[in-house]
Amino acid sequence: MAAGSANSREAQERLRRYQARQTVHETATARRKRDNLVAVVALVVVAALATTAQIVYFTSGPGAPEPVASATPVPSETPATAPDAALSEFRTWTGTMTINESIALDYELDGLAAPQAVASFVSLVQDGFYDGLTCHRLTTQGIFVLQCGDPNGDGTGGPDYRFGPIENSPLDDVYATGVIAMARQSGDGSSMGSQFFIVYDESTIPSDAAGGYTVIGRVTAGLDALVSEVIAAGVDGGAPDGPPAVATTITGITIE
């Protein structure tokens, strides 16, 4: 009984710390959106007054793709419920994702920083959902990610549920090399499902109206092999965004 009580207290303390971190994160995100709005209003005022000045504006870059917001289907009117965040156990999980039977990506997930997303990922792995799915999207210009986990293989699929809100997104929009994060629809922080992306080279991915992208963990070993055997071959047809030239399949995945 004493051990059970201790475990319960530890889980409650982990949940308390997560809730506190999420509150701080949401406050900072709201402040950033407010500051951005103020900046936009200021630019509009300047544009109205500067009748002879040249107006300079910024875009996301020439032909920059929507980074990780591949289209996903709208859930049915009575969608299934996402796994409870408590399944994350608010702890670190480790596992290995095997690509094309020869590339072993060791990874870890942070169940304290992103419990809802990690609970979903863990549940899908345990159910064998990812076995045999492809990595359908590679970007090689502006941002550097490999996107995987769609049962349809084209960016439109997922499990029979969607979840949110966004958790553990970087406030500076910089996603470090090796980061694993959840893909979602543009402007919709509650549209996450099974699709995730691996950052193979540090990338700045601008937040949209909904915020950033939920970071669930990172690749701890094997990224070099992925880069040399898949990323180096580029996108099919030579475009900066599209299916990898080397067909890329998740041939195995474990978690514990």
Helices and strands as residue ranges (DSSP letters): H 2-49, G 85-88, E 92-99, E 103-110, H 115-126, E 137-139, E 145-148, E 174-175, E 179-182, E 196-199, E 203-204, E 215-221, H 223-229, G 231-233, G 236-238, E 241-242, E 250-253
